[in-house]
């Protein structure tokens, strides 16, 4: 039904561990749905992008305290390396907005990507 209504990019951030199994990944591939790489990851596989490989999406919520914690320069550098490692369309969203860390973290990432 989704692909009958929308042909553009679709990304999904599942929470339940069953969505990180091979069968679920095959379903996402079939429908061209990318799976978010999230931090913090609820299961180990959630830390890496999955599903359709035509789009990679990183959603960084702050760690260890979700929505509050700022990322260190070293952590941001690690994400910069991941973002630059492939030529696939890649998105990165900082969602650690409660104390305003997202903007600073995004600007640091942007500077490292230059």
C-alpha positions in Angstrom: 0.0 0.0 0.0 2.8 2.4 0.9 4.5 2.2 -2.5 1.2 2.6 -4.4 0.9 6.0 -2.7 4.5 7.2 -2.4 7.6 6.5 -4.5 10.0 8.7 -2.6 12.4 7.9 0.3 11.0 6.2 3.4 12.9 5.6 6.6 11.7 3.8 9.7 12.9 3.7 13.2 11.6 0.5 14.8 11.8 -0.2 18.5 10.9 -3.9 18.8 13.8 -6.4 18.6 11.9 -8.5 16.0 12.4 -5.8 13.4 16.2 -6.4 13.4 15.9 -10.0 12.3 16.7 -11.2 8.8 13.0 -11.7 7.8 12.1 -8.1 8.7 15.2 -6.8 6.9 14.1 -8.6 3.7 10.6 -7.0 4.0 12.2 -3.6 4.3 14.4 -4.3 1.3 11.4 -5.5 -0.8 9.5 -2.2 -0.1 12.6 0.1 -0.3 12.3 1.2 3.3 15.6 2.2 5.0 16.0 1.4 8.7 17.3 4.1 11.0 20.6 3.7 12.8 19.7 5.0 16.3 21.7 6.1 19.3 21.1 4.9 21.9 20.4 1.6 20.2 17.7 -0.6 21.9 19.3 -3.7 20.4 22.9 -3.9 19.0 21.7 -4.1 15.4 19.8 -0.8 15.8 23.1 1.1 15.9 23.7 0.5 12.2 21.5 1.4 9.2 19.5 -1.5 7.7 16.8 -2.3 5.3 17.0 -0.7 1.9 20.6 0.3 1.2 19.8 3.3 -1.1 19.5 5.6 1.9 21.3 5.7 5.3 19.8 7.6 8.2 21.4 8.2 11.6 19.1 9.5 14.3 21.2 10.6 17.4 19.0 11.1 20.5 21.8 11.7 22.9 23.6 9.2 25.1 23.7 8.2 27.8 20.8 10.4 28.7 18.3 10.3 25.8 17.4 13.8 24.5 19.7 15.5 27.0 23.3 14.3 26.5 25.6 16.1 24.2 28.0 14.1 22.0 31.8 14.4 22.5 34.0 15.5 19.7 35.3 12.0 19.5 31.8 10.5 19.1 30.9 13.1 16.5 34.2 12.3 14.6 33.2 8.6 14.6 29.8 9.5 13.0 31.6 11.8 10.5 33.7 8.9 9.4 30.6 6.7 9.0 28.8 9.4 7.0 31.8 9.8 4.7 32.4 6.1 4.2 29.9 5.5 1.5 28.4 7.5 -1.4 24.8 6.6 -0.7 22.4 9.3 0.2 22.8 9.8 4.0 20.9 11.8 6.6 22.0 12.5 10.1 19.6 14.1 12.6 20.6 15.2 16.2 17.6 14.8 18.4 19.3 15.7 21.7 17.3 18.9 21.8 16.2 19.3 25.5 19.3 21.3 26.6 20.1 22.6 23.1 23.0 20.2 22.3 21.7 19.3 18.9 22.6 22.5 17.2 26.2 22.5 18.6 26.7 18.9 17.7 25.3 19.4 14.2 27.7 22.3 13.6 30.6 20.3 14.9 29.7 17.5 12.5 29.3 19.9 9.6 32.8 21.4 10.3 34.3 17.9 10.4 32.6 17.0 7.1 34.2 19.9 5.2 
